[in-house]
Amino acid sequence: MPPGGPPPPGQFGGPPPPPPLPPLGLFKSKSGLRAALMNLSGVGAGYFYLRSWVFFGINLAVTLGLLVAAAIMGAADDLLIWAPAILVWILITAVHGLFAGRAHDRRLLARGEQPPAKPVTLVLAACLALVMAVSLLGVWQTGEWRLRVADAAHARGDCDTAIDVYGQVESGFQLSMSPSLMDRARSGSEACQILSRAQSDVDNEAFDHALESYSDYFAHEASRWEDTDGSIADIHLDYASQLAADADELYSGEVTEEVRETFRQAQETYAFVAEDFSDTPAAAEVPAALNDLYDLATGDYSAESWCSASDQIGMFDDLSWDAAPEIADRIEEERPDAALKCGWAQVDAGDFDDAEARADFLTAEYPDHEADEVEDLVRHVGAGRIEEEMDTAVLLGESDLDAAAYSTGGGDKVSVEYVNYTDEEMRFLYVGPDAVHGEVIIEPCEDCDVSSPPTDTSCMSDPNAMDLTLDPGKYRIVIGSTENLFDRPLHGDVDMKAGETYADCFYRGEAD
C-alpha cells in the first residue's frame, strides 16, 4: 500500500467504479407516467403509489379543501372560476407526478433495481379517474332527482315542501357544476313563493290580492301548479261576493262613484266567471249570485224609494247579463218605472229641474214606456214652474183679482180677452185643472193716452187685446208688469165655466 492512504478505486486491486446511470427521459419514466395518470383522479393516488406520503397528504388536503370551498362558495354559480381552478390543480399534480415518478425510478436504478412494470397500476389509475367522474356525475343526478321531487310537490300546490327541497338543491348540490340546476331550483322556489302568497291571501279572505298573486304566478316561467279543480273560479266568486258586501256597506242612500264602481266590478267579476270558467262548478252558481247581487244593489226599489232606486238600477247601465238574462228583463221594466215614479215624487217635492231630467231620460231611452203619463209629468213640471213664478211675483205684495165673467154664451170653452192700457208689457200667468198652464204676454196699447183712465169703449176695442181659449175649470191667475219688480200684481183663483168670456182693461195696475 503506498504511503498516504488506500489506492484510488480500480487501482491496485480495488473495486471497480459503478457504471454510469443511463439517461432517463421525463416521459420514459414508467413510474412518472403512472403517477401522473393516477394523480388525474384528483386524490393524489400517484403519490400513494410512489409512497410519497407528504405529497399524498398535501394533495388530498388541497383537493378536499377545493371541493369544500367550491360547495360553500357556489361552484355551479361561478363555473368559469371553479372548474378551471380544480382542473388546473389536478393538472399540476399530474405534471408534478411525472417528475416525482422519474426521481423515484432514478433512485431504483441507482440501487440496481428495475421499476415495476405491472399494468395493474394503469388499470387502477383509470378506475380512480372514473370513480371521480362518476362521483361528480352522481352529485349532479342526485340534484336533478331532488329537483324533480320539489317540482312534483310544486305541481301539487304543496309549496311548503317544494320551497324546502328547492332550497336543499340550491345549497347542497353546488358540486354538480350545473348552473342550469341552480337556476331551475331558484326559479321554482320563486314561483312557489308567489303561489304560497296567493294561497295565504285566500285564507285571509284578501281575494283581490290573491287574484293578483295568481296572475303573477301563472305569468311566471316556472309555474307548475294547474287549477284542475276550479279554485281560481271559486276565488273570483268569493271576490265578487266581497265586493258586493263592501258596496252595500258603502251605500248610505246616495249612489256615489265609489258605490257605483264597486257594484259594477262585482257584476263584471261574476260575468267573468261565467264566461272564462264555464266548465267549473263555480260558473253554475253565477246566475243565482247575480240575482242576489241585483236584489242587494237595488233594494230601494222594493222599498219604493223611487229616486234612489232609479239611480241604483242605473249603476248597471251597459253591462252584459248573458249569464242571467232575466235580470236584463227586470232592468228593462224596473228602470223606467222607477224613473217615472221618481219624477212624480220630485214634482211633489218642488224639485222641477230633476223631475224634468227624469222625463227627458224617459223620452230619450224609453219612448214607449207610459208615454201619456210622461207627457202628463212634463205638464206638471211646467205648471210647477209657473206656480213658482207666481209665488215670486206676489212675494212683495199683491192685489185681489176680481174676475167676473164679462159675458155668457154658448160652447164648451172659456174665452179670455184682457187689454193692457199701459205703456209696459204685462204678463198673464195661469195654472188650471190637470196642470194646464201657460204664460201670455199682453202687449201695451197702441196710440193710447195712458195718462188718464180709459173708457170701456176705447179700451175694449184695442187690437192688442189678449185672446186666449181655455177649458173650463178653476184657475190660479197672476197678472202683472214684466218690468216693474215692485208692482203689486193681480192675483186670485177664478172658477171659469164653459161658454163664459172674461174680459177687462188694465191700466196702471188697476182694473176698470
C-alpha positions in Angstrom: 0.0 0.0 0.0 1.6 3.2 -1.0 2.0 5.7 1.7 -0.6 8.3 2.1 -3.7 6.1 2.0 -5.5 3.5 0.1 -5.1 3.4 -3.7 -7.9 5.0 -5.8 -10.7 2.7 -6.9 -9.7 0.4 -9.7 -6.1 0.7 -8.9 -4.0 -2.0 -7.2 -7.0 -4.4 -6.9 -9.7 -2.0 -5.6 -13.4 -2.5 -6.5 -14.3 -1.1 -10.0 -16.5 2.0 -10.1 -20.2 1.5 -10.8 -21.2 2.1 -14.4 -22.9 5.5 -15.0 -26.7 5.6 -14.9 -28.3 5.6 -18.4 -30.2 8.9 -19.2 -33.8 8.7 -18.2 -36.2 11.0 -20.2 -39.2 12.6 -18.5 -41.8 10.6 -20.4 -39.8 7.4 -20.4 -40.2 7.0 -16.7 -42.8 4.4 -16.2 -43.3 5.4 -12.5 -43.7 9.0 -13.6 -46.4 8.3 -16.2 -48.2 6.1 -13.8 -48.0 8.7 -11.0 -49.3 11.4 -13.4 -52.2 9.2 -14.6 -53.1 8.3 -11.1 -52.9 11.9 -9.9 -55.6 12.7 -12.5 -58.0 11.1 -10.1 -57.6 14.3 -8.0 -57.0 12.4 -4.8 -53.1 12.0 -5.1 -53.2 8.3 -5.9 -49.9 8.7 -7.8 -48.2 9.9 -4.7 -49.7 7.0 -2.8 -48.3 4.7 -5.5 -44.9 6.3 -5.1 -45.2 6.1 -1.3 -44.6 9.9 -1.2 -46.7 10.4 1.9 -46.0 14.1 2.3 -47.2 14.9 -1.2 -50.1 12.5 -0.9 -51.3 14.3 2.3 -50.8 17.7 0.7 -52.7 16.6 -2.5 -55.6 15.1 -0.6 -55.9 18.1 1.7 -55.8 20.6 -1.1 -58.3 18.7 -3.2 -60.7 18.3 -0.3 -60.3 22.0 0.5 -61.1 23.0 -3.0 -64.2 20.8 -3.1 -65.5 22.1 0.2 -64.8 25.7 -0.8 -66.5 25.1 -4.2 -69.5 23.7 -2.4 -69.7 26.5 0.1 -69.0 29.4 -2.3 -71.2 28.2 -5.2 -69.2 26.4 -7.8 -72.2 25.9 -10.1 -72.9 29.7 -9.9 -69.3 30.5 -10.8 -68.4 27.7 -13.0 -65.9 29.6 -15.0 -63.9 30.2 -11.9 -64.1 26.9 -10.0 -64.0 24.4 -12.9 -60.7 25.8 -14.3 -59.3 26.1 -10.7 -60.0 22.4 -10.0 -58.7 21.3 -13.4 -55.5 23.4 -13.0 -54.9 21.9 -9.6 -55.3 18.3 -11.0 -53.0 19.2 -13.9 -50.4 20.5 -11.6 -50.4 17.3 -9.5 -50.2 15.2 -12.8 -47.2 17.2 -14.0 -45.6 17.0 -10.6 -46.3 13.3 -10.6 -44.1 12.9 -13.8 -41.1 14.5 -12.0 -41.7 12.7 -8.8 -42.0 9.3 -10.6 -38.8 10.0 -12.6 -36.9 10.7 -9.4 -38.4 7.5 -7.9 -37.1 5.5 -10.9 -33.7 7.0 -10.7 -33.4 6.0 -7.1 -34.3 2.4 -8.0 -31.8 2.3 -10.8 -29.1 3.7 -8.6 -29.7 0.7 -6.3 -29.6 -1.6 -9.2 -33.3 -2.3 -9.2 -35.7 -2.0 -12.1 -39.0 0.0 -11.9 -42.1 -2.3 -11.7 -43.8 -2.9 -15.0 -47.1 -4.3 -13.8 -50.1 -2.9 -15.8 -52.3 -3.1 -12.7 -51.4 0.4 -11.8 -52.7 1.7 -15.1 -56.0 0.0 -14.5 -56.1 1.4 -11.0 -55.4 4.9 -12.3 -58.3 4.6 -14.8 -60.6 3.3 -12.2 -59.8 6.1 -9.8 -60.4 8.7 -12.5 -63.7 7.0 -13.4 -64.7 7.0 -9.7 -64.0 10.8 -9.5 -66.1 11.4 -12.7 -68.9 9.1 -11.5 -68.9 10.9 -8.1 -69.4 14.3 -9.7 -72.0 12.8 -12.1 -73.7 11.3 -9.1 -73.9 14.6 -7.3 -75.4 16.2 -10.4 -78.0 13.4 -10.9 -78.9 13.4 -7.2 -79.5 17.1 -7.5 -81.7 16.5 -10.6 -83.7 13.9 -8.6 -84.2 16.3 -5.7 -85.3 19.0 -8.1 -87.9 16.6 -9.6 -89.2 15.9 -6.0 -89.6 19.7 -5.5 -91.3 20.1 -8.9 -93.8 17.3 -8.0 -94.6 19.0 -4.7 -94.9 22.3 -6.5 -97.3 20.8 -9.1 -99.5 19.5 -6.2 -99.6 23.0 -4.7 -97.6 21.9 -1.6 -95.3 24.9 -1.6 -94.0 24.4 1.9 -92.4 21.1 0.9 -91.4 22.4 -2.5 -89.7 25.5 -1.3 -87.8 23.5 1.3 -86.5 21.0 -1.3 -85.7 23.7 -3.8 -83.5 25.3 -1.1 -81.8 22.0 -0.4 -80.9 21.7 -4.1 -79.6 25.3 -4.3 -77.4 25.0 -1.2 -76.4 21.3 -1.3 -75.6 20.5 -4.9 -73.2 23.2 -6.0 -70.6 20.5 -6.8 -72.9 19.3 -9.5 -71.3 22.0 -11.5 -74.6 22.6 -13.2 -75.7 26.3 -13.5 -79.0 25.0 -15.0 -79.8 23.0 -11.9 -79.3 26.1 -9.7 -81.3 28.4 -12.0 -84.3 25.9 -12.1 -84.2 25.5 -8.4 -84.3 29.2 -7.7 -86.9 29.9 -10.4 -89.1 27.1 -9.0 -88.7 28.5 -5.5 -89.6 32.0 -6.6 -92.7 30.8 -8.4 -93.8 28.7 -5.5 -93.4 31.6 -3.1 -95.8 33.6 -5.3 -98.3 30.7 -5.3 -97.9 30.3 -1.5 -98.6 34.1 -1.1 -101.8 33.7 -3.2 -102.9 30.8 -1.1 -102.3 32.8 2.1 -104.3 35.7 0.7 -107.2 33.3 0.0 -107.0 32.0 3.6 -107.1 35.7 4.8 -110.0 36.5 2.5 -107.9 39.1 0.7 -109.3 37.9 -2.6 -108.2 40.9 -4.6 -104.6 40.4 -3.6 -105.0 36.6 -4.2 -106.1 37.1 -7.7 -103.3 39.5 -8.4 -100.8 37.0 -7.0 -102.3 34.1 -9.0 -102.0 36.3 -12.1 -98.3 36.9 -11.3 -97.8 33.2 -10.7 -99.3 31.9 -13.9 -97.2 34.5 -15.8 -94.0 33.1 -14.2 -91.9 30.9 -16.4 -91.5 28.2 -13.6 -95.2 27.9 -12.7 -96.3 24.2 -12.5 -99.5 24.1 -10.5 -102.6 23.8 -12.5 -106.1 24.8 -11.5 -107.7 21.4 -12.1 -110.5 21.8 -9.6 -111.6 25.4 -10.4 -110.0 27.0 -7.4 -109.4 30.3 -9.3 -113.1 30.4 -10.3 -114.1 30.0 -6.7 -111.8 32.8 -5.6 -113.4 35.1 -8.3 -116.8 34.1 -7.0 -115.8 34.9 -3.4 -114.2 38.2 -4.5 -117.3 39.3 -6.3 -119.3 38.5 -3.2 -116.9 40.5 -1.1 -117.2 43.4 -3.5 -121.0 43.3 -3.3 -120.8 43.4 0.5 -118.4 46.3 0.5 -120.5 48.3 -1.9 -123.6 47.7 0.2 -121.7 48.9 3.3 -120.6 52.0 1.4 -124.1 52.8 0.3 -125.8 55.4 2.6 -128.8 56.5 0.5 -126.8 58.0 -2.4 -125.1 56.3 -5.3 -121.6 57.7 -5.1 -119.0 57.0 -7.7 -117.3 54.6 -5.4 -120.5 52.6 -4.7 -121.3 52.5 -8.4 -117.8 51.3 -9.4 -117.7 48.6 -6.7 -121.1 47.2 -7.6 -120.2 47.2 -11.3 -116.9 45.5 -10.6 -118.8 42.8 -8.6 -121.1 42.2 -11.5 -118.3 42.1 -14.0 -116.4 39.6 -11.9 -119.4 37.3 -11.8 -119.8 37.6 -15.6 -116.1 36.8 -16.0 -116.5 33.6 -14.0 -119.5 32.5 -16.2 -117.6 33.2 -19.4 -114.0 32.2 -18.7 -114.6 29.4 -16.2 -117.8 28.0 -17.8 -116.7 24.4 -17.2 -116.3 24.8 -13.4 -118.9 24.3 -10.7 -118.5 28.0 -9.8 -120.0 29.0 -13.2 -123.2 27.2 -12.3 -123.5 29.4 -9.2 -123.3 32.7 -11.2 -127.0 33.1 -12.2 -128.2 32.9 -8.6 -125.3 35.1 -7.4 -126.1 37.8 -10.0 -129.8 37.8 -8.9 -128.7 38.2 -5.3 -126.3 41.0 -6.3 -129.1 42.8 -8.2 -131.5 42.5 -5.3 -128.9 43.8 -2.9 -127.9 46.7 -5.1 -131.4 47.8 -5.9 -133.1 47.3 -2.6 -134.6 50.8 -2.7 -136.9 49.7 -5.5 -138.7 47.2 -3.3 -138.7 49.8 -0.5 -140.4 52.2 -3.0 -137.7 54.8 -2.7 -138.1 55.6 -6.3 -135.4 58.2 -6.9 -132.6 56.3 -5.2 -133.9 53.1 -6.8 -133.7 54.7 -10.2 -130.1 55.7 -9.5 -129.3 52.2 -8.2 -130.6 50.5 -11.3 -128.7 52.9 -13.4 -125.5 51.7 -11.9 -125.7 48.7 -14.2 -126.0 50.5 -17.5 -124.2 48.9 -20.4 -123.3 45.7 -18.6 -123.8 42.3 -20.0 -126.3 40.0 -18.3 -125.8 37.0 -20.6 -125.3 34.8 -17.5 -128.7 35.9 -16.0 -130.9 37.2 -18.8 -133.9 37.5 -16.5 -132.1 40.4 -14.8 -131.8 42.3 -18.1 -135.6 41.9 -18.4 -136.1 43.2 -14.9 -133.9 46.3 -15.6 -135.9 46.9 -18.8 -139.1 47.0 -16.7 -137.9 48.5 -13.4 -135.6 51.3 -14.7 -138.3 53.3 -16.4 -140.9 52.5 -13.8 -138.6 53.9 -11.0 -137.7 56.9 -13.1 -141.3 57.8 -13.8 -142.4 57.4 -10.1 -139.3 59.4 -9.1 -140.3 62.2 -11.4 -143.7 62.4 -9.7 -142.1 62.4 -6.3 -139.8 65.2 -7.4 -142.8 67.2 -8.6 -144.5 66.8 -5.3 -141.3 68.0 -3.6 -141.0 71.0 -5.9 -137.8 69.7 -7.5 -138.8 70.5 -11.0 -135.4 70.6 -12.7 -134.7 67.0 -11.6 -138.2 65.9 -12.5 -137.7 67.4 -16.0 -134.4 65.5 -16.3 -136.3 62.2 -15.4 -138.9 63.0 -18.1 -136.2 63.8 -20.7 -134.4 60.5 -19.8 -137.7 58.5 -20.3 -138.4 60.2 -23.6 -134.9 59.5 -24.9 -134.3 56.0 -23.6 -137.8 54.5 -23.1 -140.1 56.4 -25.5 -142.7 53.6 -25.4 -143.0 53.5 -21.6 -146.2 55.2 -20.4 -145.9 57.9 -23.0 -149.1 59.6 -21.9 -148.1 59.6 -18.3 -144.6 61.0 -19.1 -146.4 63.8 -21.1 -148.5 64.4 -18.0 -145.4 64.6 -15.9 -143.9 67.2 -18.2 -147.0 69.2 -18.0 -147.0 69.1 -14.2 -143.3 70.2 -14.2 -144.3 73.2 -16.3 -147.2 74.0 -14.0 -145.0 73.8 -11.0 -142.5 76.3 -12.5 -145.3 78.7 -13.4 -146.6 78.5 -9.8 -143.0 79.2 -8.6 -143.0 82.3 -10.8 -146.4 83.3 -9.4 -145.1 82.9 -5.8 -142.1 85.1 -6.6 -144.3 87.7 -8.3 -146.5 88.2 -5.3 -143.7 87.9 -2.8 -143.7 91.7 -2.1 -147.4 92.1 -2.3 -150.5 91.6 -4.4 -153.8 93.0 -5.4 -157.0 90.9 -5.5 -158.2 89.8 -8.9 -161.9 90.3 -9.1 -162.5 88.4 -12.3 -166.2 88.2 -13.1 -167.5 86.9 -16.4 -167.8 89.7 -19.0 -170.4 87.8 -20.9 -172.0 84.4 -21.2 -172.6 82.5 -24.4 -172.6 79.0 -25.8 -169.8 76.5 -26.4 -167.7 74.3 -24.2 -164.7 76.6 -23.9 -163.8 79.7 -21.9 -162.6 82.8 -23.7 -160.2 85.3 -22.0 -159.7 88.8 -23.6 -157.7 91.2 -21.5 -156.4 94.6 -22.6 -153.2 96.3 -21.5 -153.9 100.0 -21.3 -150.3 100.9 -20.3 -147.0 101.6 -21.9 -145.4 98.5 -20.4 -145.7 94.8 -21.2 -147.8 92.8 -18.9 -147.9 89.0 -18.4 -150.8 86.7 -17.7 -149.8 83.6 -15.8 -152.3 80.8 -15.2 -152.4 77.2 -13.8 -155.6 75.3 -14.2 -157.1 71.8 -13.9 -154.9 68.8 -14.7 -151.8 71.2 -14.6 -152.8 73.2 -17.7 -150.6 76.2 -17.5 -149.2 79.0 -19.5 -147.8 82.5 -19.7 -149.1 85.1 -22.2 -147.5 88.5 -22.8 -150.1 91.3 -23.2 -148.6 93.9 -25.4 -149.1 97.7 -24.5 -152.0 99.5 -26.0 -151.1 101.3 -29.3 -151.7 105.0 -29.6 -153.4 105.1 -26.1 -153.3 108.1 -23.8 -152.3 106.3 -20.7 -152.2 109.5 -18.6 -156.0 109.1 -17.8 -158.2 106.1 -17.3 -159.7 104.7 -20.4 -163.4 104.3 -21.3 -164.9 100.9 -21.8 -165.3 101.5 -25.4 -161.8 102.9 -26.1 -160.1 100.2 -24.0 -162.0 97.1 -25.1 -161.6 97.9 -28.8 -157.8 97.8 -28.6 -156.5 95.4 -31.3 -153.7 94.1 -29.0 -156.2 92.5 -26.6 -155.2 89.1 -25.4 -157.2 86.3 -27.0 -157.0 83.0 -25.1 -159.2 80.0 -25.1 -159.2 77.6 -22.1 -161.0 74.5 -20.9 -163.5 75.3 -18.1 -162.3 74.8 -14.5 -160.7 76.5 -11.6 -157.6 78.6 -12.4 -155.0 80.4 -10.4 -154.1 83.6 -12.2 -151.5 86.3 -11.8 -151.4 89.5 -13.9 -148.6 92.0 -13.6 -145.9 94.1 -15.2 -142.9 92.3 -16.7 -140.6 95.3 -15.9 -141.7 96.8 -12.6 -140.4 94.4 -9.9 -142.2 96.4 -7.2 -145.6 96.1 -8.9 -148.4 94.6 -6.9 -149.8 92.1 -9.4 -153.4 91.0 -9.6 -153.7 87.5 -8.1 -156.6 85.2 -7.4 -158.4 81.9 -8.2 -161.1 82.1 -10.8 -163.7 79.3 -11.4 -164.3 79.6 -15.2 -167.4 78.0 -16.7 -168.0 76.8 -20.2 -169.3 79.5 -22.6 -168.1 82.4 -20.4 -165.9 85.2 -21.7 -163.6 87.1 -19.3 -162.6 90.5 -20.5 -161.2 93.6 -18.8 -159.0 96.6 -19.3 -156.0 97.1 -17.1 -154.2 100.4 -16.6 -151.6 101.4 -14.1 -152.2 98.2 -12.2 -156.0 99.0 -11.7 -158.9 97.3 -13.2 -161.8 99.3 -14.7 
